[in-house]
Amino acid sequence: KVLKETLRNDPTLLSQDVEIEVVGRTKEIYSLWHKMEMKHDRNLDHIADLVALRVILTPGDSIVKATQSADSGVWLCYHVLGLVQHLPNFTPMPTKVKDYISFPKPNGYQSLHTALMYKGQSVEVQIRTAHMHTVAEYGMASHWAYHDEKKRNTSMDLYNTPWLSSIKEWQQEAVESRDFVDCVRRELLGKRVFVFLRNGKILNLARGTTAVDAAFQIHTEVGLNMHGVEINGKPVPLNYELQNGDVVSILTGEGKPSTEWMQYAKSRSTRSKLRAYFRSQQNDNVLKSGEMLFFDYLSNHRNEILEASFIEHPFEVPTNADELQAFLPGSSRYDDVTELLNDIGHSQSGDFLRQKVSKIFLVPASALQECDESRFANITRTVYASQLDSMSFNGANEEEDSDSESSEPVSYADMLNGGQAEFADSDNVCYHCLPVRGDAILGTRHRDGSTLVHRKECSWAQEALNKARFPSNDDSVGEPVELAWPEDEWEDNTSESFLTEVIIMSVDRKLLLADCSVIASQNSEILKTGSSSSNEHCILEFLVRVKDLDELQNLMDKLREVNSVMSVERRFGSELLDEKDL
């Protein structure tokens, strides 16, 4: 009654062509329960809008014609707010004024909210125009499709609202329906944060978003070229969580996204743009990889191609993509060089590469295969001996220093067992690198006579080789010993097994660990597992026992076939292994 009298007698409102309606409402039981659950507060005294009054302003035709907009009468809402705040015998409640007109909710809701205290009872007052009330009660489509039709160029303009654009973007992504609903709840219907740009523009973002999200909200190119950010004039890290009223300044220039940004980004839209960027970069890398593989192969096999080719006219082996285009398609299906190099980069297969070279240059595949096998055999026989021969020395002790200057270098391959490799003991392997039967190995012999088996890349094995080349008094490093796996013994010892650790990078989903565990248990013996996860990705670790390198490779191939798995790798050594597993 007091509110109605005040509005009815106000000179400003009397001078305007506006109809004023004041209605009351009590909060529904479900809405009341939901609000208490969301705030984790079950005290009714803390609910300010248990009883609410609505002031609905309907501008007359003169005001609508003057403004030619659905926003007509907005200034009157602020005038009414001033009157409400000064009602006699009512006390405004601090921090309870909410301006959803200047800062609409993502679903289009607009209104002014304030709360008053009267005789110990809080009363919320909502002030809005008739247009705002229609949208709030019946949804965006109920009003704006009709009243604003004249302002729109095409029917598609009806859907050019930020929240509808977001929904369309999320629908286009390949996500499950549950993920879509969760995304709408979190990013569209959840609480919001408003930040300012230096030009005064306001960004309406979901609460919890970071500076990375703000950059991509401005424009994709701004996000991709960002190298830093300032909040309120001070530099902050990219994972800074934005707060209401922050002034955001995005620094662009020589910036380039890193994979860490995927952890910083909270918005699905930002993560989608980052994934698209990384996918593009990956495609570029695949193309470069395919180009290197193809032209290196042509360079190494130039003579064989010229000799064995059935191309009738004289030609030179191409050295770049432009020269290669003239040879396509040959007997292959490729008309475009980029497509060919992309497929080679993706395949990373020697057989696939050899097949394409054979078809393009009309060279028998058997001739190329024989050449490759011959090259591989020569490399495997000589590369290890060459490595050891380069690490020769000229004496065993200081007394022979004077003679060592003129003596011939002696290689370790010749010193140990007359140049013959010793058999590796599978029970005495290095747990720093965890070699598996089939790995290229090297041994280190210690003072107690035991020989430890290492992978050639192991740092301990490399230290032993360095000690041989540059002698020292460090007894903790053994002497290098050439080793080989005993093939005859392996045929009768089927119970022999080796520890190794496999790392799986995957998109996180339900039952992922169970699916991977089934595959791992079917193809190996699982000793221990571990896992870690971020927003959308997870890493699974399996410490397993396998018989040899082929069994390990088969396990990794099977794991790569599991749905949502991105990569499977063998860890050098182990992070899960402890003494009780030995």
C-alpha positions in Angstrom: 0.0 0.0 0.0 2.8 2.4 0.9 4.6 1.6 -2.3 1.5 2.1 -4.4 0.8 5.5 -2.8 4.3 6.7 -3.4 4.3 5.7 -7.0 0.9 7.1 -7.7 1.8 10.6 -6.3 5.2 10.9 -7.8 5.3 14.0 -10.2 7.8 12.5 -12.6 5.7 9.3 -13.1 2.5 11.4 -13.4 4.1 13.4 -16.2 5.0 10.3 -18.2 2.7 8.1 -20.4 3.3 5.0 -18.3 1.1 2.4 -16.6 2.3 1.1 -13.2 1.3 -2.3 -11.8 2.4 -3.5 -8.3 1.9 -7.2 -7.6 3.1 -9.4 -4.8 4.3 -13.0 -4.7 5.6 -15.5 -2.2 8.4 -17.8 -3.1 7.3 -21.3 -4.1 8.3 -24.2 -1.9 10.5 -25.8 -4.5 12.3 -22.5 -5.3 12.8 -21.9 -1.5 14.3 -25.4 -1.1 16.5 -25.1 -4.1 17.9 -21.7 -3.0 18.7 -23.1 0.5 20.4 -26.1 -1.1 22.5 -23.9 -3.4 23.6 -21.6 -0.6 24.0 -24.4 1.9 22.0 -22.4 4.4 18.7 -23.8 5.8 17.9 -20.7 7.8 14.7 -18.9 6.5 15.8 -15.7 8.0 18.7 -15.5 5.5 16.3 -15.7 2.5 15.7 -12.1 1.4 13.1 -12.8 -1.3 10.8 -15.0 0.7 8.2 -12.2 0.1 8.6 -10.0 -3.0 6.9 -7.1 -4.7 7.1 -6.5 -8.4 6.7 -3.1 -10.0 5.9 -3.5 -13.7 6.1 -0.4 -15.9 4.2 -0.4 -19.2 5.2 2.6 -21.4 2.5 4.2 -23.4 2.5 4.5 -27.2 4.1 8.0 -27.1 7.2 6.7 -25.3 7.5 3.6 -27.5 7.3 5.7 -30.7 9.9 8.1 -29.3 12.4 5.4 -28.5 11.6 2.9 -31.2 13.0 0.1 -29.0 12.1 -2.6 -26.6 14.2 -0.7 -24.1 11.7 2.1 -23.7 11.0 2.9 -20.1 14.3 1.6 -18.8 15.2 5.0 -17.3 11.9 5.0 -15.4 13.0 1.7 -13.7 16.0 3.5 -12.1 13.7 6.4 -11.1 11.4 3.9 -9.3 14.4 2.3 -7.6 15.3 5.7 -6.1 11.7 6.0 -4.8 11.7 2.5 -3.4 15.0 3.0 -1.5 13.5 6.0 0.3 10.1 4.6 1.3 9.0 5.9 4.7 9.5 3.4 7.6 11.5 1.0 5.3 15.3 0.5 5.6 17.3 -0.5 2.5 19.4 -3.6 3.1 23.1 -3.0 2.1 24.7 -5.0 -0.7 21.2 -6.3 -1.9 20.8 -4.0 -4.9 21.3 -6.0 -8.1 21.3 -4.4 -11.6 20.2 -7.1 -14.1 19.3 -4.4 -16.6 22.8 -3.1 -17.2 24.2 -6.7 -16.7 21.5 -9.1 -18.0 21.7 -12.8 -17.1 22.9 -15.0 -20.0 19.3 -16.3 -20.5 18.1 -12.7 -21.2 16.6 -12.0 -17.7 16.5 -8.2 -16.9 15.3 -6.5 -13.8 16.3 -4.3 -10.9 16.3 -6.0 -7.5 16.6 -4.4 -4.0 15.7 -5.6 -0.5 14.1 -3.6 2.3 13.7 -4.2 6.0 10.3 -3.5 7.6 9.7 -4.4 11.3 12.2 -7.2 11.2 10.8 -8.7 7.9 12.9 -8.5 4.7 10.9 -7.7 1.5 12.4 -7.9 -2.0 11.3 -5.5 -4.7 11.7 -6.2 -8.4 11.4 -3.4 -10.9 11.1 -4.1 -14.6 9.3 -3.0 -17.8 6.5 -5.0 -19.3 8.9 -6.3 -22.0 11.3 -7.5 -19.3 8.4 -9.1 -17.4 7.2 -11.0 -20.5 10.7 -12.4 -21.2 11.1 -13.4 -17.5 7.8 -15.2 -17.3 7.6 -16.8 -20.7 11.1 -16.8 -22.2 12.9 -14.9 -24.9 10.9 -16.2 -27.8 7.6 -15.1 -26.4 8.3 -11.4 -27.0 11.3 -10.5 -29.0 10.4 -12.5 -32.1 7.3 -10.3 -32.6 8.1 -6.9 -31.2 11.6 -6.5 -32.7 10.9 -8.1 -36.1 11.1 -4.8 -37.9 14.6 -4.2 -36.6 16.0 -7.5 -37.9 17.4 -8.0 -41.4 16.8 -11.7 -41.6 15.1 -14.4 -39.5 18.5 -15.7 -38.5 19.1 -12.5 -36.5 16.6 -13.9 -34.0 19.2 -16.4 -32.9 22.2 -14.0 -32.7 22.1 -13.7 -29.0 25.2 -14.7 -27.0 23.5 -17.5 -25.0 21.9 -19.1 -28.1 25.3 -18.8 -29.9 26.9 -20.6 -27.0 24.3 -23.4 -27.1 24.8 -23.8 -30.9 28.6 -24.0 -30.4 28.3 -26.7 -27.7 25.9 -28.7 -29.8 28.3 -28.8 -32.7 31.0 -30.3 -30.5 31.2 -34.1 -30.3 30.1 -34.5 -26.6 27.7 -36.7 -24.8 24.2 -35.4 -23.9 25.2 -35.4 -20.2 28.2 -33.3 -20.9 26.1 -30.8 -22.8 23.6 -30.5 -20.0 26.4 -30.0 -17.4 27.9 -27.4 -19.6 24.6 -25.4 -19.9 24.2 -25.6 -16.1 27.7 -24.5 -15.3 28.4 -21.9 -18.0 25.0 -20.6 -18.9 22.8 -20.9 -15.8 25.6 -20.7 -13.2 26.8 -17.6 -11.4 28.5 -14.9 -13.5 31.4 -12.5 -13.2 31.6 -9.1 -14.9 35.0 -7.6 -15.9 35.9 -4.5 -17.9 38.2 -4.1 -20.9 40.4 -1.0 -21.3 38.0 0.4 -23.9 35.1 0.2 -21.4 33.5 -2.9 -22.9 32.0 -5.4 -20.3 32.6 -9.1 -20.5 30.0 -11.4 -19.0 31.7 -14.6 -18.0 31.0 -17.7 -15.9 32.4 -17.5 -12.4 35.7 -19.2 -12.1 36.9 -18.3 -15.6 40.5 -17.2 -16.0 42.4 -14.6 -18.0 42.8 -17.2 -20.8 39.0 -17.4 -21.1 38.7 -13.6 -21.2 41.3 -13.4 -24.1 39.4 -15.9 -26.2 36.1 -14.3 -25.4 37.3 -11.0 -26.9 38.5 -12.7 -30.1 40.2 -16.0 -31.1 43.1 -14.1 -32.6 43.6 -12.2 -29.4 43.8 -15.4 -27.4 46.2 -17.1 -29.9 48.6 -14.1 -29.8 48.4 -13.4 -26.1 51.8 -13.4 -24.2 50.7 -11.8 -21.0 47.8 -10.2 -19.1 47.4 -7.3 -16.7 44.6 -7.0 -14.2 44.0 -3.5 -12.8 47.3 -2.4 -14.2 49.4 -5.2 -12.6 50.8 -8.3 -14.3 49.2 -11.5 -13.2 49.7 -15.2 -14.3 47.5 -16.5 -17.0 45.6 -18.8 -14.6 44.4 -15.8 -12.6 40.7 -16.3 -11.7 38.8 -13.2 -12.7 36.8 -11.2 -10.0 33.9 -8.8 -10.4 35.0 -5.4 -11.4 38.5 -6.4 -12.7 39.9 -4.3 -15.5 41.5 -6.7 -17.9 44.3 -5.8 -20.3 45.4 -8.6 -22.7 49.0 -8.2 -24.0 49.4 -9.5 -27.5 52.3 -9.8 -29.9 54.7 -12.7 -30.2 52.6 -15.0 -28.0 51.8 -18.6 -28.8 49.5 -21.0 -26.9 51.0 -23.8 -24.8 49.4 -27.0 -23.7 49.3 -25.7 -20.1 46.6 -23.3 -21.2 44.2 -26.3 -21.5 44.5 -26.6 -17.7 43.9 -22.8 -17.2 40.9 -22.6 -19.5 37.5 -23.2 -17.7 35.2 -22.4 -20.6 34.3 -25.1 -23.0 34.4 -22.6 -25.9 38.0 -21.7 -25.0 39.1 -25.3 -24.7 37.5 -26.0 -28.1 39.4 -23.2 -29.7 42.7 -24.3 -28.1 42.1 -27.9 -29.3 41.5 -26.6 -32.8 44.8 -24.7 -32.7 46.8 -27.6 -31.4 45.2 -29.9 -33.9 46.2 -27.5 -36.7 49.8 -27.4 -35.3 49.8 -31.1 -35.2 48.7 -31.4 -38.8 51.6 -29.0 -39.8 54.1 -31.1 -37.9 52.7 -34.3 -39.5 53.1 -32.6 -42.9 56.7 -31.6 -42.2 57.5 -35.1 -40.8 56.1 -36.7 -43.9 58.1 -34.4 -46.1 61.3 -35.2 -44.3 60.7 -38.9 -44.4 59.8 -39.0 -48.1 62.6 -36.8 -49.4 65.2 -38.4 -47.1 64.2 -41.8 -48.5 64.5 -40.5 -52.1 67.9 -39.0 -51.3 69.2 -42.3 -49.8 67.7 -44.4 -52.6 68.4 -42.1 -55.6 70.6 -44.5 -57.5 68.4 -47.5 -56.9 65.3 -45.6 -58.1 67.1 -44.4 -61.3 68.3 -47.9 -62.1 65.2 -49.9 -61.4 62.5 -47.4 -62.5 60.2 -48.3 -65.5 59.6 -44.7 -66.3 60.4 -44.5 -70.0 61.7 -40.9 -70.3 64.9 -39.7 -68.5 64.2 -38.0 -65.1 65.8 -36.7 -62.0 64.7 -37.7 -58.5 62.8 -34.8 -57.0 64.2 -32.9 -54.0 61.2 -30.8 -53.1 57.4 -30.8 -53.2 57.1 -28.7 -56.4 59.3 -31.1 -58.4 57.4 -34.1 -56.9 54.1 -32.8 -58.2 55.1 -33.5 -61.8 55.4 -37.3 -61.0 51.9 -37.6 -59.5 49.8 -39.6 -59.6 51.9 -42.3 -61.3 50.2 -45.5 -60.4 49.1 -44.1 -57.0 45.8 -42.5 -56.1 47.4 -39.2 -55.1 47.0 -36.0 -57.2 48.0 -33.7 -54.4 51.5 -33.6 -52.8 50.1 -32.4 -49.5 47.8 -35.3 -49.2 50.6 -37.8 -49.9 53.0 -36.2 -47.4 50.3 -36.1 -44.8 49.5 -39.8 -45.1 53.2 -40.6 -44.9 53.6 -38.4 -41.8 50.6 -40.1 -40.1 51.7 -43.6 -41.1 55.4 -43.4 -40.0 55.7 -46.8 -41.6 58.6 -47.9 -43.7 56.4 -50.4 -45.7 53.9 -47.6 -46.4 56.6 -45.2 -47.6 58.3 -47.9 -49.7 54.9 -48.7 -51.3 54.3 -45.1 -52.3 57.8 -44.6 -53.8 57.3 -47.8 -55.7 54.0 -46.7 -57.3 55.0 -43.1 -58.0 58.4 -43.9 -59.7 57.4 -47.3 -61.1 60.1 -49.2 -59.1 59.6 -52.8 -58.1 58.8 -52.9 -54.4 61.0 -56.0 -54.0 64.0 -54.1 -55.2 63.5 -51.3 -52.6 62.9 -53.8 -49.8 66.1 -55.7 -50.6 68.0 -52.4 -50.5 66.4 -51.5 -47.2 67.2 -54.9 -45.6 70.8 -54.7 -46.8 71.2 -51.2 -45.3 69.6 -52.2 -42.0 71.8 -55.3 -41.7 75.0 -53.3 -42.3 73.9 -50.7 -39.8 73.1 -53.1 -37.0 76.4 -55.0 -37.4 78.6 -51.9 -37.4 77.0 -49.1 -35.4 77.6 -50.6 -31.9 81.2 -51.7 -32.7 81.9 -48.2 -34.1 80.5 -46.7 -30.9 82.8 -48.8 -28.7 85.8 -48.4 -31.0 85.6 -44.6 -30.8 86.0 -45.0 -27.0 89.3 -46.8 -27.0 92.1 -46.1 -24.5 95.9 -46.6 -24.4 96.8 -48.2 -21.1 95.6 -49.8 -17.9 97.6 -47.9 -15.3 99.8 -44.8 -14.8 103.0 -46.8 -15.2 102.2 -47.4 -18.9 101.5 -43.7 -19.6 104.7 -43.2 -21.5 104.1 -46.2 -23.7 100.4 -45.5 -24.3 101.2 -42.5 -26.5 102.6 -44.6 -29.2 100.4 -47.7 -28.8 97.5 -48.6 -31.1 94.0 -48.0 -29.6 92.3 -51.1 -28.3 88.5 -51.3 -28.4 86.4 -52.8 -25.7 84.7 -55.1 -28.2 88.2 -56.7 -28.8 89.1 -56.7 -25.1 86.1 -58.6 -23.8 86.1 -62.4 -24.5 88.0 -61.8 -27.7 85.3 -59.5 -29.1 82.5 -61.9 -28.4 79.4 -60.7 -26.6 78.5 -62.3 -23.2 75.0 -63.6 -22.5 72.7 -61.3 -20.4 71.4 -62.5 -17.1 67.7 -61.7 -17.0 67.7 -61.9 -13.2 70.2 -59.1 -12.9 68.7 -56.1 -14.8 69.0 -52.4 -14.0 65.8 -51.0 -12.4 66.7 -47.5 -13.5 65.9 -48.3 -17.1 64.1 -51.8 -16.9 65.4 -53.6 -20.1 63.1 -56.1 -21.7 64.2 -59.1 -23.9 64.6 -57.6 -27.4 66.0 -54.3 -26.3 69.5 -53.2 -27.4 71.5 -53.8 -24.2 74.9 -53.1 -22.6 76.3 -54.5 -19.4 78.4 -53.0 -16.5 80.7 -55.4 -14.6 81.3 -54.4 -10.9 84.0 -55.4 -8.4 82.0 -58.3 -7.0 82.0 -59.9 -10.5 78.3 -59.3 -11.2 77.2 -57.9 -14.5 74.2 -55.6 -14.6 72.0 -55.5 -17.8 71.1 -52.0 -19.1 69.4 -50.5 -22.0 71.9 -48.8 -24.2 70.3 -45.4 -23.5 70.6 -45.8 -19.7 72.6 -43.1 -18.0 74.5 -45.6 -15.9 75.6 -47.5 -19.1 76.7 -44.2 -20.6 78.7 -43.3 -17.5 80.5 -46.7 -17.8 81.4 -45.9 -21.4 82.6 -42.4 -20.4 84.7 -43.9 -17.7 86.3 -46.3 -20.2 87.1 -43.4 -22.4 88.3 -41.1 -19.6 89.6 -43.4 -16.8 88.9 -42.4 -13.2 89.0 -43.8 -9.7 85.3 -44.0 -9.3 84.6 -47.6 -8.4 80.8 -47.1 -8.3 80.7 -47.1 -12.1 81.3 -50.6 -13.5 83.2 -51.5 -16.7 81.2 -51.7 -19.9 80.5 -55.2 -21.2 79.0 -56.2 -24.6 75.9 -58.3 -23.9 73.4 -60.3 -26.0 70.2 -62.1 -25.1 70.6 -65.9 -25.0 68.2 -67.1 -27.7 68.6 -70.9 -27.0 68.0 -70.5 -23.3 64.9 -68.5 -24.0 63.2 -71.3 -25.9 63.2 -73.5 -22.8 62.6 -70.8 -20.2 59.1 -69.8 -20.9 58.5 -68.6 -17.3 61.0 -65.7 -17.7 59.4 -62.2 -17.5 60.5 -58.6 -17.3 59.2 -55.6 -15.5 58.2 -52.5 -17.5 55.9 -49.5 -17.1 53.3 -48.2 -19.6 51.8 -44.7 -19.6 48.4 -44.0 -21.2 47.2 -40.5 -22.0 43.5 -40.3 -22.6 40.4 -38.1 -22.7 38.8 -38.8 -19.3 35.6 -40.8 -19.2 33.7 -43.3 -17.1 35.0 -46.9 -17.0 38.3 -45.9 -18.7 40.5 -47.5 -16.0 38.3 -50.7 -16.1 38.6 -51.0 -19.9 42.4 -50.5 -19.9 42.8 -52.9 -17.0 41.0 -55.6 -18.9 43.3 -55.2 -21.9 46.4 -55.0 -19.8 45.5 -58.2 -17.8 44.8 -60.1 -20.9 48.2 -59.3 -22.4 50.4 -59.1 -19.4 50.6 -59.5 -15.6 49.6 -56.3 -13.8 51.6 -55.5 -10.7 50.5 -51.9 -9.9 48.5 -49.0 -11.3 48.4 -45.3 -10.9 46.4 -42.4 -12.3 46.1 -38.6 -12.3 43.7 -36.3 -14.1 43.0 -32.7 -15.1 39.8 -31.1 -16.4 39.3 -33.3 -19.4 42.3 -35.6 -19.6 43.8 -38.3 -17.5 47.0 -40.3 -17.3 47.0 -44.0 -16.4 50.1 -45.9 -15.4 50.6 -49.7 -15.4 53.5 -51.6 -14.0 53.4 -55.0 -15.7 55.4 -58.1 -16.4 56.0 -59.2 -20.0 58.0 -61.9 -21.7 59.7 -59.8 -24.4 59.6 -56.7 -26.5 57.1 -58.2 -28.9 54.6 -58.9 -26.1 55.1 -55.4 -24.8 54.5 -53.9 -28.3 51.3 -56.0 -28.6 50.1 -54.7 -25.3 50.6 -51.1 -26.3 48.9 -51.7 -29.7 45.9 -53.2 -27.9 45.7 -50.2 -25.5 45.8 -47.7 -28.4 42.6 -49.3 -29.7 40.7 -48.5 -26.5 38.1 -45.7 -27.0 39.3 -42.2 -26.1 42.9 -43.2 -25.6 45.2 -40.6 -27.2 48.7 -42.1 -26.8 50.4 -45.1 -25.2 54.1 -44.9 -24.3 56.7 -47.0 -22.5 58.3 -45.2 -19.6 62.1 -45.3 -19.3 62.4 -47.0 -15.9 59.5 -46.8 -13.4 57.8 -44.4 -11.0 55.6 -47.0 -9.5 58.2 -49.6 -8.7 59.4 -50.1 -5.1 61.5 -52.7 -3.3 58.6 -55.2 -2.6 58.0 -55.5 -6.3 61.5 -56.7 -7.0 
